[in-house]
């Protein structure tokens, strides 16, 4: 449960940061563009989480071989 909350919080913070970046530069995002930003953040965060899990599992396998 804790992991899903942290993942959701990271997605929210990253999405908000990107949205604010565009808002400051006077390129206000409409609903569809905001949806794309959130979707992009979801893909980035979940891909990063998957990649870190793969790297840590590979490191554990290598440690057990020696």
Secondary structure, DSSP 8 states (H G I E B T S, - for coil): -HHHHHHHHHHHHHHHHHHHHHHHTT----HHHHHHHHHHHHHHHHHHHHHHHHHHHHHHHHHHH-
